[in-house]
Amino acid sequence: MTIARKKFSSQLDPAILAAAQAAAQTEGRQFQSLLEEALSQYLERTQTSRPRGHVLENFGMSLKEFDHLYQELAK
């Protein structure tokens, strides 16, 4: 299955670009493959590591209501 690709242009610190290109070459990969993997990992990490607002709100309410119980359980 072929994935459609879309070209884009950007700017990057020359040292970071050189290091990424060298890493791709060392691994025997195309630069675009390394870049796509890095962006995918970044997006996965940032989109899944932040709790949603309502979760934090409910957690805060739980702390207020059951703080004494949590203190006893922690002993």
C-alpha positions in Angstrom: 0.0 0.0 0.0 1.5 3.3 -1.1 1.1 6.3 1.3 0.5 9.7 -0.5 3.1 12.2 0.5 2.9 16.0 0.5 5.9 18.2 0.0 6.6 21.1 2.4 9.3 23.5 3.2 10.7 24.6 6.5 13.8 25.9 8.2 16.0 24.3 10.8 19.1 24.9 12.8 22.0 23.8 10.6 23.5 21.7 13.3 20.3 19.8 14.0 19.8 19.3 10.3 23.3 18.0 9.8 23.0 15.6 12.8 19.6 14.3 11.5 21.0 13.7 8.0 24.1 12.0 9.4 21.8 9.7 11.6 19.7 8.8 8.6 22.8 8.0 6.6 24.3 5.9 9.4 21.1 4.0 9.7 20.9 3.5 5.9 17.6 5.4 5.7 16.2 8.2 3.7 16.1 11.5 5.6 12.4 11.8 5.0 11.9 8.5 6.7 13.8 9.7 9.8 11.9 13.0 9.9 8.5 11.3 9.5 9.3 8.9 12.4 10.5 11.7 14.6 7.4 13.8 14.0 5.1 10.8 14.5 6.7 10.0 17.8 6.5 13.6 18.9 2.8 13.9 18.1 2.0 10.6 19.8 3.9 11.6 22.9 2.4 15.1 23.2 -1.2 14.0 22.3 -1.4 11.1 24.7 0.6 12.4 27.7 -1.7 15.3 28.7 -4.9 14.5 30.6 -8.0 16.0 29.4 -9.5 19.0 31.3 -12.5 17.2 32.7 -10.2 14.4 34.0 -8.1 16.9 35.9 -11.2 18.7 37.2 -12.6 15.4 38.5 -9.3 14.4 40.0 -9.1 17.7 41.9 -12.6 17.2 43.2 -11.7 13.7 44.3 -8.6 15.0 46.2 -10.8 17.5 48.1 -13.4 15.0 49.0 -11.2 12.0 49.8 -7.9 13.6 50.9 -8.1 12.1 54.3 -8.6 8.6 52.9 -5.7 9.1 50.5 -3.5 10.1 53.4 -4.4 7.0 55.3 -3.8 4.7 52.3 -0.4 6.3 51.8 0.8 5.2 55.2 
